[in-house]
Amino acid sequence: MALTPSLNPRIVEALYAEALDLADTVRLRFERLRGEFGQGLPAADGEDLRRVQISCEALRTTTRVMHCLAWLLNHRAHFAGELSEVQLRRHGRLIANFPASEADVVDDLPDDVQHLVHESERLYQRIQRLENAWRAHAISEGSAVRKLRERLARAVGDTSSAA
């Protein structure tokens, strides 16, 4: 049931555990960061914009990790026999052009939060590389229609040579 030489249940499980841990850490740290900005208190000049930027980056980072988790969950389901390969190919895609973080906003975040944002980007890039390799492997194997035609050609060829 291996899809590509580089994609197997052990890799999916390890990435899944890493993504779960990262998702929880990102959520907790951004919650704390928003609290540090005194939500509910009157905002000083520019703080409203800063709060919005932090909220947007929190959402973007969390969503990036959630997309990775969804991709990994689909592959876990496939390896467990709960999804066919056709279902996985149809519904298990990673969003190809997820919006990147805004560098100037990330640069203004505390160092540990910057690290979390960059970790989420690296995780997404790793999953994206696995996705691309997995899809390329399927293309190199050929389409089901081509395989069926080859089988038919061999079957027709075999019966005509026996006569």
N, C-alpha and C positions, 0 to 999 in steps of 0.2 A: 504494500500500500504506500510505499515511499514515492513522493511526488518528484523530488529531485535529490541528487546525492547530498545536497547541503540542507535539505529540509526534512527533518525527522521529528518524531514525538519528543525526544529528549531536548532538542533545541527549542521547540515550541514551548515545552513546559518550563524550561529555564527562562526564556524570554517572558513568558506569562508571569512567572513569579517576580521577575525584575520589574515588569510594568505595573503589577499590582502594588508593589512596594513604592515605586515612584509616584503612582497616582495618589496614594495615601499621604505621602510626604509633601507633595505639591499642594494638595488640598489644605493640609494643616498649616503649612508655612504661609501660604497666601492668606488664609484666614487670620493668622497672627499679624501679618503685615498690614492688612486692612484695619485691624484693631489698633495697630500702632499709629495709624493715621487719624485716630480719634473720630471714628464715624459717629454721627449724632451731635458732634460739637460744631459750633460755628467755624466755617472755613476761612483761613487767611487767604490773601491774594494768591492765586495759582494753585491752591490746594484742591479745589474742585476738579480742575483738569488732571492733577496728579492722581486723585482718587479714581477718576474714570480710566486713566491710563493703566493703573494697577489692576483694576477690575477687568479691563479688556485683556491684559496680558495673562491674568489668572485664568480667564475663560479660554483663551487661545491655547495656553499650555496644558490645561486640564483636558480640553477637547482633543488635542494632539495625542495625549496618552490614551484617552478613551478609544480613539480610532485604532490605535495599536492593539489595545485589549480586545476590541471587537474582532479584528483580523485574527488574532491569536485564538480567541474562543471559537471562531469558525473552523480553524485548522484543528483545534483540539477535538471538536465535534466530528470532523472528518476522520481523524485517526481513531476515534472511538467507534466509528461505524454509524454515527448518527446523521451524517450528511454524505451524500454521494459526491463524487468528483464533479459531476455536472452541476449539482446544486452549489457546490463550493465555488466553482468558476463563475457561476452566474451571480451569486449573492455575496461572495467573500472577497470583494475587491477593496483595496485600500484607496482612499482618495488620493489621486495622483498629484494634485497641485494644492496642497493644504497651505494656507497663507503663512508666511514666515513671520517670526516675531519682529517687531520694530526695534532695530539695533539701538537707537537713541533712548528708547524707553527702557530697554533691558539694561543698558549701561548705567542708568540711574537707580537701578534696584540694588539692594544689599548684595554683597558677594555671594552669600549662600543661596539667595533666590536666583541670581544670575546662573549659578552652577546648575540649579534645578531646571531652569529654562533650557540651558544648553544640553543637559542630559536628556530632556524630552525630545529635543531636536535630533540628537544622536540616535536615540531609540527609534524614532520615526524613520530616519535614514536607513538604519539597519533592517527594519521591517520592509521598507520600500525596496531595498536590494534583494531581500528574499522573495518578495512579490514579483519583481522583474525577472529573477532567475527562474522562479516557478512557472511563470507565464511563458518565458522563452523556451523552457524545457518542453512544455506542452506543444508549442509551435514546431519545435525540432522533431518531436515524435510524429507530427503530422496530424491531419484532421481525421476524424472518424469516417467521413465520407471517402477520403482517399484510401484509408485502410480497407474499407468495405469493397471498394472497386478493385483493389489489389487482390483481395481474397477471392472475389468473383472471377477475376482474370485467371488466377491460378486454378480455380475449380474448373472453369471452362477449358482452360489449357490442358488440364489433367484428363478430362473426359475425352477431348478430341484426340489426344495422343494415344489413348487406350484403344481407340477404334481402328 
